[in-house]
Amino acid sequence: MSDQDGSGENSDEREELVETLFHGTGTTYDDIAHLATWGRDRKWKEELLSHIKEPARILDLACGTGILLLEMAQRFDCHVTGIELRKEYLDLCRQRAAARGLNDTNFILGNAEEVVLDEQFDHITSCYIPKYVDLSLVVPHMVDMLAPGGLFIMQDFAYPKVPWVQVLFDDHFERMRERCKDHPDWNEVWELLPDVLKQSTWIEDTEAEMQKAGLTDVTVVEQSMRMSALVYGRKPGQ
Ligand SMILES: C[S@@+](CC[C@H](N)C(=O)[O-])C[C@H]1O[C@@H](n2cnc3c(N)ncnc32)[C@H](O)[C@@H]1O
């Protein structure tokens, strides 16, 4: 999703969509994300993690309930900052970090389109945010916060291009509503997310914005027959 003008009005609409989709879903998020991704969420994240080398300071955009952030803090024993739009999710993430004794963490409630920290990170990661934001705002802000030589890597769902895979994809989202009938808070997701994905051009937009912002070796990796993708690039220097 990208209106490319960065106007406050459209930003409010994007925030409203995110609130409509995820309101009240925090405690069930991790299990439903597993089901909604055909059990592939962990694999897609593992592929993202394989690109992270000797991190000291990681920024995780849209950290949500902390699936990726907590894994990175634990696995790499480094500083991790999370930015998240919704308090419900960020509170859960913060509580889980405390329960696991992960103290080298910082949690910021804010909109990734607007937050610019006076800090630098050697890795900036994100899962499932690009389709909800104006990438012409987010990418340059992230590149400003990226240390020379640092890696910026984004992952999200994508609408597949091959027709028979599209059929599987569409059926799956229709069935998710039935499978999750005990969790009506998720109904808006099954109703609205397929169209958000069909309309999104986040892969091409991220690639173009990363190149425009001066990142090098910008690469797109399709995952699971292009039901997901990773896009990453490196800041020149060092
Ligand atoms: C599907 S969840 C993914 C959470 C987490 N990254 C993960 O992989 O489990 C999408 C997240 O993006 C967050 N989000 C959407 N737009 C955002 C924005 N503009 N700024 C910060 N977070 C945003 C939502 O609040 C939600 O937590």
The ligand as an SDF file (V2000), in Angstrom:
LIG
                    3D

 27 29  0  0  0  0  0  0  0  0999 V2000
    0.9930   -9.1480   11.0050 C   0  0  0  0  0  0  0  0  0  0  0  0
    1.6710   -8.2130   12.3210 S   0  0  0  0  0  0  0  0  0  0  0  0
    3.3800   -8.7570   12.3290 C   0  0  0  0  0  0  0  0  0  0  0  0
    4.0550   -8.6250   13.6640 C   0  0  0  0  0  0  0  0  0  0  0  0
    5.4950   -9.1350   13.7060 C   0  0  0  0  0  0  0  0  0  0  0  0
    6.3570   -8.3750   12.8110 N   0  0  0  0  0  0  0  0  0  0  0  0
    5.5620  -10.6050   13.3830 C   0  0  0  0  0  0  0  0  0  0  0  0
    6.1570  -10.9780   12.3810 O   0  0  0  0  0  0  0  0  0  0  0  0
    5.0030  -11.3820   14.1440 O   0  0  0  0  0  0  0  0  0  0  0  0
    1.7930   -6.6310   11.5300 C   0  0  0  0  0  0  0  0  0  0  0  0
    2.2490   -5.5970   12.5240 C   0  0  0  0  0  0  0  0  0  0  0  0
    2.5530   -4.3870   11.8620 O   0  0  0  0  0  0  0  0  0  0  0  0
    2.1970   -3.3370   12.7590 C   0  0  0  0  0  0  0  0  0  0  0  0
    2.1540   -2.0900   11.9800 N   0  0  0  0  0  0  0  0  0  0  0  0
    1.3610   -1.8260   10.9240 C   0  0  0  0  0  0  0  0  0  0  0  0
    1.5720   -0.5810   10.4690 N   0  0  0  0  0  0  0  0  0  0  0  0
    2.5360   -0.0490   11.2650 C   0  0  0  0  0  0  0  0  0  0  0  0
    3.1870    1.2130   11.3010 C   0  0  0  0  0  0  0  0  0  0  0  0
    2.8850    2.1680   10.4400 N   0  0  0  0  0  0  0  0  0  0  0  0
    4.1350    1.4160   12.2370 N   0  0  0  0  0  0  0  0  0  0  0  0
    4.4630    0.4600   13.1180 C   0  0  0  0  0  0  0  0  0  0  0  0
    3.8720   -0.7590   13.1510 N   0  0  0  0  0  0  0  0  0  0  0  0
    2.9080   -1.0150   12.2300 C   0  0  0  0  0  0  0  0  0  0  0  0
    0.8740   -3.8070   13.3120 C   0  0  0  0  0  0  0  0  0  0  0  0
    0.4670   -3.0910   14.4390 O   0  0  0  0  0  0  0  0  0  0  0  0
    1.1930   -5.2740   13.5770 C   0  0  0  0  0  0  0  0  0  0  0  0
    1.7400   -5.4730   14.8360 O   0  0  0  0  0  0  0  0  0  0  0  0
  1  2  1  0
  2  3  1  0
  2 10  1  0
  3  4  1  0
  4  5  1  0
  5  6  1  0
  5  7  1  0
  7  8  2  0
  7  9  1  0
 10 11  1  0
 11 12  1  0
 11 26  1  0
 12 13  1  0
 13 14  1  0
 13 24  1  0
 14 15  1  0
 14 23  1  0
 15 16  2  0
 16 17  1  0
 17 18  1  0
 17 23  2  0
 18 19  1  0
 18 20  2  0
 20 21  1  0
 21 22  2  0
 22 23  1  0
 24 25  1  0
 24 26  1  0
 26 27  1  0
M  CHG  2   2   1   9  -1
M  END
$$$$
